[in-house]
């Protein structure tokens, strides 16, 4: 909603006002303002539109997720690098149902920009492996599956990886 630099300016002003409240012996107001500034600092690192799109994805509302992502007008300037990675990651997830070629482009860009969680990176590589397999690029799919398995430390994607390997044996 707000530019990333604007969020930091707002947080700085609220912190300054909080310090002023401490100096004026209004400790409760100062603490409340410092905590309020934490929201803007949090939203600097985690874009609110991307968070809302993730919430829509969890409810399987792909149209709603697309609407929230469409509200980000210029992702290159409005988002940090990791946020741009997640922006592309969500677009890839949305397009993986319909347009494999565009989804592949978004997943590759998301991996290049970086994702914070290894689980998300593993999921992106697993999706890329599925796309490579449908395009008959078996070697690339095997390499991506191996990378996804290495990134999946908690074993949350084991079932999908095993299914993908079974399908690969059929080719």
KEKE-3310 file (N, C-alpha, C; in steps of 0.2 Angstrom, whole numbers, plus 5000, padded with zeros to 4 digits):
npx = (5004:5009:5024:5040:5050:5043:5037:5047:5050:5038:5039:5050:5046:5036:5043:5051:5041:5037:5049:5049:5037:5042:5051:5043:5037:5027:5025:5018:5011:5023:5028:5017:5018:5031:5029:5019:5026:5034:5025:5025:5039:5039:5031:5039:5048:5040:5029:5012:5003:5007:5007:4993:4989:4995:4987:4975:4979:4980:4967:4963:4959:4961:4958:4956:4969:4976:4970:4975:4989:4989:4987:4999:5008:5021:5033:5047:5052:5043:5045:5056:5071:5069:5055:5051:5055:5045:5034:5035:5035:5022:5015:5019:5014:5001:4999:5004:4993:4987:4996:5010:5022:5024:5023:5035:5044:5041:5044:5058:5063:5059:5067:5080:5079:5078:5071:5065:5062:5068:5059:5050:5058:5061:5048:5046:5057:5052:5040:5046:5053:5042:5037:5047:5048:5035:5039:5047:5061:5071:5083:5085:5074:5077:5088:5083:5073:5082:5088:5077:5073:5085:5083:5072:5070:5062:5054:5042:5038:5040:5031:5026:5038:5041:5030:5033:5045:5041:5032:5042:5049:5041:5043)
npy = (4994:5007:5015:5007:5015:5025:5019:5017:5030:5034:5025:5030:5043:5040:5034:5044:5052:5044:5044:5057:5057:5049:5058:5068:5061:5053:5038:5027:5030:5032:5019:5013:5019:5016:5002:5003:5008:4997:4989:4996:4994:4980:4979:4984:4974:4963:4963:4970:4967:4955:4947:4946:4940:4928:4923:4922:4912:4901:4898:4893:4902:4908:4918:4929:4930:4934:4946:4954:4954:4961:4973:4978:4989:4993:4982:4981:4993:4995:4985:4975:4965:4951:4951:4954:4941:4933:4938:4934:4921:4918:4922:4912:4901:4903:4903:4891:4882:4884:4890:4884:4888:4902:4901:4894:4904:4913:4906:4903:4916:4919:4910:4915:4928:4925:4917:4918:4907:4890:4880:4886:4888:4875:4870:4879:4874:4860:4862:4868:4856:4848:4855:4854:4841:4839:4845:4836:4836:4827:4826:4839:4839:4829:4834:4846:4840:4833:4844:4850:4840:4840:4853:4851:4850:4846:4836:4838:4838:4826:4816:4821:4822:4809:4804:4812:4806:4793:4795:4800:4788:4782:4789)
npz = (5000:5005:4999:5001:5007:5013:5023:5032:5035:5041:5052:5059:5062:5071:5081:5085:5091:5101:5109:5113:5121:5131:5137:5141:5152:5150:5150:5146:5134:5127:5126:5119:5107:5102:5100:5091:5080:5077:5069:5057:5054:5053:5042:5032:5029:5026:5014:5014:5005:4999:5010:5012:5000:5001:5012:5005:4996:5004:5007:4996:4986:4972:4963:4972:4977:4966:4964:4975:4972:4960:4965:4968:4960:4954:4955:4956:4961:4972:4981:4991:4988:4992:4993:4980:4975:4982:4976:4963:4965:4970:4959:4950:4956:4955:4941:4937:4936:4924:4914:4909:4904:4907:4921:4923:4920:4930:4942:4940:4941:4954:4961:4957:4963:4976:4990:5007:5015:5016:5013:5004:4994:4990:4986:4975:4967:4966:4959:4947:4943:4940:4929:4920:4918:4911:4900:4894:4898:4906:4913:4918:4926:4935:4942:4948:4956:4965:4971:4977:4986:4995:5000:5007:5023:5033:5028:5022:5009:5004:5000:4988:4981:4979:4972:4960:4956:4953:4942:4934:4931:4922:4910)
capx = (5000:5014:5031:5044:5054:5038:5035:5052:5049:5033:5041:5055:5042:5032:5048:5053:5036:5037:5054:5046:5032:5046:5054:5037:5035:5021:5029:5013:5011:5029:5028:5012:5020:5036:5026:5015:5031:5036:5021:5028:5045:5038:5028:5044:5051:5035:5024:5006:4999:5010:5004:4986:4989:4997:4981:4970:4981:4979:4960:4962:4955:4966:4956:4957:4976:4978:4968:4980:4995:4988:4987:5006:5009:5028:5036:5054:5053:5039:5047:5063:5072:5065:5048:5050:5055:5039:5029:5036:5033:5015:5012:5021:5009:4994:5000:5005:4987:4985:5001:5016:5028:5024:5024:5042:5048:5040:5048:5065:5064:5059:5073:5085:5079:5079:5066:5068:5062:5070:5053:5047:5063:5060:5042:5048:5061:5048:5036:5050:5054:5036:5036:5053:5046:5030:5042:5052:5068:5071:5089:5084:5069:5080:5092:5078:5070:5087:5089:5071:5074:5090:5081:5066:5073:5057:5051:5035:5037:5042:5026:5026:5044:5041:5026:5036:5050:5037:5030:5048:5051:5037:5045)
capy = (5000:5012:5014:5004:5020:5029:5015:5018:5037:5034:5022:5035:5049:5037:5032:5051:5055:5040:5046:5063:5055:5047:5064:5071:5057:5049:5031:5022:5033:5031:5012:5011:5022:5012:4996:5005:5009:4990:4987:4999:4991:4974:4979:4986:4968:4959:4968:4968:4964:4948:4943:4945:4935:4921:4921:4920:4905:4896:4897:4891:4908:4910:4925:4934:4931:4938:4953:4957:4955:4966:4980:4981:4992:4993:4978:4982:4999:4995:4979:4973:4959:4945:4952:4952:4934:4930:4941:4930:4914:4917:4922:4906:4896:4905:4901:4883:4878:4886:4892:4881:4892:4908:4899:4892:4910:4916:4902:4904:4923:4919:4907:4920:4934:4923:4916:4917:4900:4884:4876:4889:4887:4868:4870:4882:4869:4855:4864:4868:4849:4845:4858:4851:4834:4839:4847:4831:4838:4823:4827:4845:4838:4825:4839:4850:4835:4832:4850:4851:4835:4843:4859:4849:4847:4843:4830:4840:4837:4819:4812:4824:4821:4802:4804:4814:4801:4787:4797:4800:4782:4780:4792)
capz = (5000:5005:4997:5007:5011:5016:5029:5037:5037:5046:5058:5062:5065:5077:5086:5088:5095:5107:5113:5116:5126:5137:5140:5145:5157:5148:5148:5143:5127:5123:5124:5114:5100:5100:5098:5084:5075:5075:5064:5050:5052:5050:5035:5027:5027:5024:5011:5016:4999:4998:5015:5010:4994:5004:5015:5000:4993:5009:5007:4989:4983:4967:4961:4977:4978:4960:4965:4980:4969:4955:4968:4968:4953:4951:4960:4956:4966:4978:4985:4992:4983:4994:4992:4973:4975:4984:4972:4957:4968:4970:4952:4947:4959:4952:4934:4936:4935:4917:4909:4912:4901:4911:4927:4924:4920:4937:4947:4939:4943:4961:4964:4956:4967:4983:4995:5013:5018:5012:5011:4999:4988:4988:4983:4969:4963:4964:4953:4941:4941:4936:4922:4916:4916:4906:4893:4892:4900:4911:4916:4922:4931:4941:4946:4952:4962:4970:4975:4981:4992:4999:5004:5011:5029:5038:5025:5021:5002:5003:4996:4981:4977:4978:4966:4954:4954:4950:4936:4929:4929:4917:4904)
cpx = (5004:5020:5035:5048:5049:5037:5041:5052:5044:5035:5046:5051:5039:5037:5050:5048:5035:5043:5052:5041:5036:5049:5049:5034:5028:5023:5024:5012:5017:5030:5023:5015:5026:5034:5022:5020:5034:5031:5024:5035:5044:5035:5033:5047:5046:5029:5017:5001:5001:5007:4997:4985:4990:4990:4976:4972:4979:4971:4958:4958:4960:4964:4957:4965:4979:4976:4973:4986:4995:4988:4994:5008:5016:5032:5043:5056:5049:5041:5054:5064:5069:5058:5046:5050:5048:5033:5029:5034:5026:5012:5014:5016:5002:4994:5001:4999:4985:4990:5008:5022:5029:5026:5032:5046:5047:5044:5055:5067:5064:5065:5079:5085:5080:5072:5068:5068:5064:5064:5050:5051:5062:5054:5043:5051:5057:5043:5040:5052:5048:5035:5041:5051:5040:5033:5047:5059:5069:5077:5088:5079:5072:5084:5088:5075:5076:5088:5083:5071:5079:5087:5075:5068:5068:5053:5043:5033:5039:5037:5026:5032:5044:5036:5029:5041:5047:5035:5036:5050:5047:5039:5051)
cpy = (5006:5010:5011:5009:5024:5025:5016:5025:5037:5031:5027:5040:5046:5036:5039:5053:5050:5042:5053:5062:5052:5053:5067:5067:5053:5042:5027:5024:5031:5024:5010:5014:5018:5005:4997:5005:5002:4987:4989:4996:4984:4974:4981:4979:4963:4963:4965:4965:4957:4944:4941:4940:4928:4919:4919:4913:4900:4894:4894:4896:4911:4917:4930:4935:4935:4945:4957:4958:4960:4973:4983:4983:4991:4988:4979:4988:4998:4990:4978:4967:4953:4945:4951:4945:4931:4932:4936:4923:4913:4918:4915:4900:4897:4902:4894:4879:4879:4886:4890:4886:4898:4906:4897:4899:4913:4912:4903:4911:4923:4916:4912:4926:4932:4922:4915:4910:4895:4880:4879:4888:4880:4867:4873:4877:4863:4856:4865:4861:4846:4849:4855:4844:4834:4841:4842:4832:4834:4824:4833:4843:4834:4829:4843:4846:4834:4838:4851:4846:4837:4849:4857:4846:4843:4837:4832:4839:4830:4815:4815:4822:4813:4801:4806:4809:4795:4789:4798:4794:4779:4783:4788)
cpz = (5000:5002:5003:5010:5015:5023:5034:5039:5043:5053:5062:5065:5072:5083:5089:5093:5101:5112:5117:5121:5132:5140:5144:5150:5156:5145:5144:5136:5123:5121:5119:5107:5098:5097:5091:5079:5073:5070:5057:5049:5050:5043:5030:5025:5024:5021:5013:5011:4998:5004:5014:5004:4997:5008:5010:4997:4998:5009:5000:4984:4978:4964:4966:4978:4972:4961:4970:4976:4964:4958:4969:4961:4950:4956:4961:4961:4972:4983:4986:4988:4985:4993:4985:4972:4976:4979:4965:4959:4968:4963:4949:4950:4956:4944:4932:4935:4927:4912:4911:4910:4906:4918:4928:4924:4927:4942:4946:4942:4951:4964:4963:4961:4975:4987:5002:5016:5013:5009:5005:4992:4986:4984:4976:4964:4961:4958:4947:4938:4937:4929:4917:4913:4911:4899:4891:4893:4906:4916:4921:4928:4937:4945:4950:4958:4967:4974:4979:4987:4997:5003:5009:5018:5033:5034:5023:5013:5000:4998:4989:4977:4975:4972:4960:4952:4951:4943:4931:4927:4923:4910:4901)
residu = (UNK:UNK:UNK:UNK:UNK:UNK:UNK:UNK:UNK:UNK:UNK:UNK:UNK:UNK:UNK:UNK:UNK:UNK:UNK:UNK:UNK:UNK:UNK:UNK:UNK:UNK:UNK:UNK:UNK:UNK:UNK:UNK:UNK:UNK:UNK:UNK:UNK:UNK:UNK:UNK:UNK:UNK:UNK:UNK:UNK:UNK:UNK:UNK:UNK:UNK:UNK:UNK:UNK:UNK:UNK:UNK:UNK:UNK:UNK:UNK:UNK:UNK:UNK:UNK:UNK:UNK:UNK:UNK:UNK:UNK:UNK:UNK:UNK:UNK:UNK:UNK:UNK:UNK:UNK:UNK:UNK:UNK:UNK:UNK:UNK:UNK:UNK:UNK:UNK:UNK:UNK:UNK:UNK:UNK:UNK:UNK:UNK:UNK:UNK:UNK:UNK:UNK:UNK:UNK:UNK:UNK:UNK:UNK:UNK:UNK:UNK:UNK:UNK:UNK:UNK:UNK:UNK:UNK:UNK:UNK:UNK:UNK:UNK:UNK:UNK:UNK:UNK:UNK:UNK:UNK:UNK:UNK:UNK:UNK:UNK:UNK:UNK:UNK:UNK:UNK:UNK:UNK:UNK:UNK:UNK:UNK:UNK:UNK:UNK:UNK:UNK:UNK:UNK:UNK:UNK:UNK:UNK:UNK:UNK:UNK:UNK:UNK:UNK:UNK:UNK:UNK:UNK:UNK:UNK:UNK:UNK)
# end
